Amino acid sequence: MADFLDFFSDTKTRPTAAMRRAMAEAEVGDERAGEDPTVNRLVARCAALLGKPAAIYLPSGTMCNEIALAVHCRPGDEVLCDTTSHLIGFEGGGPAALAGVMLQAIPGDRGRYSAGQLGEALRPDRPYAPRQRLVTVEQTANLGGGAIWPLQQLAAVASTARAAGLATHMDGARLFNACVATGTAPSAHAEGYDSVWVDFSKGLGAPGGAVLAGDTGFVAEAERLKLRWGGAMRQSGIIAAACEYALDHHIDRLADDHANARRLAQGLARLPGLRIDPDTVETNLVYFDVIDPRRDAAALCAALMERGVRMGPMGRHTVRAVTHLDVDAAAVDAALQAVAACLG
Ligand SMILES: *Cc1c(COP(=O)(O)O)cnc(C)c1O
């Protein structure tokens, strides 16, 4: 274990002993040739969970997003997404470099825009305008503070998109968090979305892997890009076994992460010099502002690190703390003490 409490991200989880055993015992084959039974089983289970006819295993969520953009769009097309979208700030310029698309950012409420806002962002079909092709949503909204899109809002956005002849894509990096928090099925969220993916390297605690789902034509094209971009692996059932283990054992426990995030948020709200509304913490992401003029977010995080707690500065005044299976309620209490000491 690391010798500090790591609230930096839910990607910091390490595979548990039981997960490692499942990996060691995985049945494997040549994934690239479609011969890895563990990958094939994982992909079939995810397609069913997401309510789509087909799915494909990919190394990362970023590759899921980038491949989906390239399958749905042609260079010069426009993709509509929220201002806070992962596509904009965290994928190395991939939408421009790989799919050649433009992004139109819609300023939603904590990462979630309305069907009405989407309607206002639609362009008339004119020769001088970029062709609009794809609408994307992020469930949960990462920079939106882990906010959950209500099912009706997802459905309204999808139907507005469809009425305008646009395809729809869901970045489900933390879709399971939304499902556990609201007691809803993944397929209910993905309904009306042409493509959707889930990540296994976030709160689910696997060392890597993501599954991108859609109809068979979409997945066949995604397969071509997976090969082209070097995303095809060989005996990747070793990793897929961790993903499958996570599906079986690490979904329901996301509720613990959500409870710990609320505990953290409520504790932070009691500390002077910070600003946070605990009621906005719906899942496992906790964003708070440092309003003490003597220090900024980076200074607070550096001081915290000296006390054995890692959190992430997100901009000048904002800090992000994330709960996951390697931090429990006792870790939250220790972190709160450390924050209080730093502010004192
Ligand atoms: C982490 C994340 C991604 C990228 O997933 P990786 O598996 O890290 O490549 C995409 N979208 C959102 C919202 C994320 O949080």
The ligand as a Gaussian input file, in Angstrom:
#p B3LYP/6-31G(d) Opt

LIG

0 1
 C      -11.470000       8.805000     -16.853000
 C      -12.477000       9.340000     -17.827000
 C      -12.357000       9.082000     -19.195000
 C      -11.192000       8.328000     -19.784000
 O      -11.097000       7.017000     -19.325000
 P       -9.656000       6.298000     -19.236000
 O      -10.015000       4.871000     -18.988000
 O       -8.932000       6.947000     -18.097000
 O       -8.978000       6.522000     -20.539000
 C      -13.326000       9.586000     -20.030000
 N      -14.368000      10.274000     -19.543000
 C      -14.523000      10.542000     -18.241000
 C      -15.707000      11.296000     -17.773000
 C      -13.572000      10.095000     -17.334000
 O      -13.711000      10.382000     -16.038000

